[in-house]
Amino acid sequence: MDVILDNKESLETEFKTFTENRVKFSLKRLVWLVRKIKVKFSLVSNAKNSCNQHCRIELQTFDHRLIEVSITARDRRAALEMGLKKVYKHVQKAFNKSQKYGRLSKYVYA
């Protein structure tokens, strides 16, 4: 599983390691199903309320499905947490659907 951090402004090194560790920890049960994860943080400039940190998570599974989640929150950590929770639910749903219909790719177990 590759974790790629893609952002416009530079992140602190401790936040980069926190993000990588948090992604790996939250998806540790389904890590065998995930090929690549891309996390992108940005700042919403014209936010009318206090929620101005935007987190976008793109996930590619081994059967070449692309799952994208976008969250806006007060700070980066909260946006990351909510986004990972949503991603986990989507991956779990895709896995259950593929098991139900028997369409899980043969490359997952390789």
N, C-alpha and C positions, 0 to 999 in steps of 0.2 A: 504494500500500500504506500503510495507516494502522497505526501502532503505538500501542496504548493501554496505559498502565501503570495498573493498578487495584490499590490496596493499602490496607490499614487504617492502618498507620503511615506516616509520611512518610519518603520516601527522599531521600538526598543528591542534589544536582543532578548531580554527576559520575557517580554510579551510574545515574541516569536516562539520561544521554547514553551511557554505556557499554552499557546494556541496548538502547537503540534502535539503536546502531551495530552491536552484536553480532547482533541479530535481522536487520537488513538485510544484513549480511555473510554470515551463514550461509544465508540463503535467496536469495542473489543470482542463482543459476541458475534458480530457479523463482519469481522475484518476479512474473512476468507472470501466474502462476496464482493468486496470493494477493490477496484483497481487503482483509481486515482481520485484525489480530493483536492479541489482548488478553493481556497478561502480568500475573499477579497473584502477589505474594509475601505469605506469611504465616508466622507463627511457630507451631510445634507446641509447646504448653505441656506436655503430659504425655508427652514422649518419654522412653523408658527408656534409650535409648542417646544417643550424641552427635549423631545426625542430627536436627536440629530446625528446619531451614529448609525451607519448602514452597514450591514454584513450580508454578503452574498456567498452562498456555499454551492458549488457545483460538484457533483459526485458521479463518477462513471463506474458502473458495475462490470463484472466479467462477461455478462451477456450483452454488453454494449448498450445498456440503457443509460440515459443521461437524466439525472435528477437535479433540479435546481430549486433552491430555497432562498428567499430574500426576506430579511428582517430589519426593522428599524427600532432602535431602543435608545435609552439614555446614555449608556456607555458601551464600550466595545465588548467587555466581558459578558454583560447581560445579553447583548445581541448574539454573541457566539453561543451562549448557553441555549437560548431559545431556538436558534437556528439548528443546532445539533440535535435538539429534542425533536424538531420537525423532520429533519433528515432521517433520524433513526426510525421514526414512524413510517416514513415513505419507503425506506429500504425493507423494513419488516413486512410491509404490505405487498411490495413487489415480490419478495421471496415467498410469502404465503400464497400469492396468486399463481406464481410459477410452479409451486409444489402441487397446488390443487389441480391444475390443468396438465401437469407433467411436461412443462415446457422449459425446464431449467436447462441451461446450456451445458454441453458436455465439457466445456473448458473450465467450468467452475471447480471441478474436482481434480483437475490436472495439476 
